[in-house]
Amino acid sequence: MRGQMGSIESKDLDSSFAPAMPRLTIALEERDHLALKLLALRDGKRLNEVVDDAVKQYLEAVGAYSLCIADSDKIKQASDAS
């Protein structure tokens, strides 16, 4: 199985990636993964930059940056009551 996994070359590693940043592993459909890779290539960005930009844009659009712990407690209480 070792050959199927592929290898990571030094050019694939993002040297600007801060070690202290949390990491996230996600599963994507092959079509979405390919689209992200092509978008990154087209824009001259690394894949993680494209994903980070998309996540930030989504979080801003839905107002997630203004949420706080108290808000999540209210949401949980409302869902428990129903």
N, C-alpha and C positions, 0 to 999 in steps of 0.2 A: 504494500500500500504506500510505501514511502515515495515511490515515483509519481503516484497520482496526486499527491498533495502539492507538489511543486516546491520551489525554493524561493526564499526572499533574498533579493540582491540588495546591496547597499544603496543602489539608486532608488529602490522602492521605499526606503525608510525616510521619513520626514525628519530632517535634522532640526526643524523649528518646533517640533512637537515637544512640549514641556513635560518632563517625566512626572511632575506632580499633578498633571491633569487626569481626571478620572477617564477610564477607558470604557467603551461600550461595544459589545458585539451584537450585531443585528443580522437577521436573516432576510434576504431580499430575493424576490423572484429574479430569475436570470435576466429577463428583459429589462427590469429596473436597474440591475447592477451594470449591465452593458450600457444603458443610457447614461448613467452617472459617469462611467469611465470615459465614454465618448465626449460628454460635456466637459469633463475635466481636461481632456486632451485638447478639445477645441479652444478652451479658455486659458490654456497654459497653467492650470492649477493642479494641485495634488487632489486625489479623491477625497481625502479627509477635509480639505478646505471647502469643496463643493457641498459635502454633507453638512459641515458645520454652518455654512452660509444658509443652507435650506432650513436647518433646524432653527437657527436664530430668526429667520424671516417668519417661519410658522409661529414661533413663540411670541414674537412681537404682534403678529396679526390677531392672535387669539387673546392677547392681553395677559399672557402667562407671567411676564416679568412683574406685574403688579400684584400677583397672588401672594399670600402669606400663609403660614401654618394655621392661623385662626380660620381662614377661608376654607381650608380643606376639612377642618373639624366640623364646620357648619354643613358642608356638603355631605359628609358622612352621616351626621345626625339626621339630616333630611331624608337620606336614602334608607336609614334604619327605621324611620318612622313610617315609611310607606309599606 
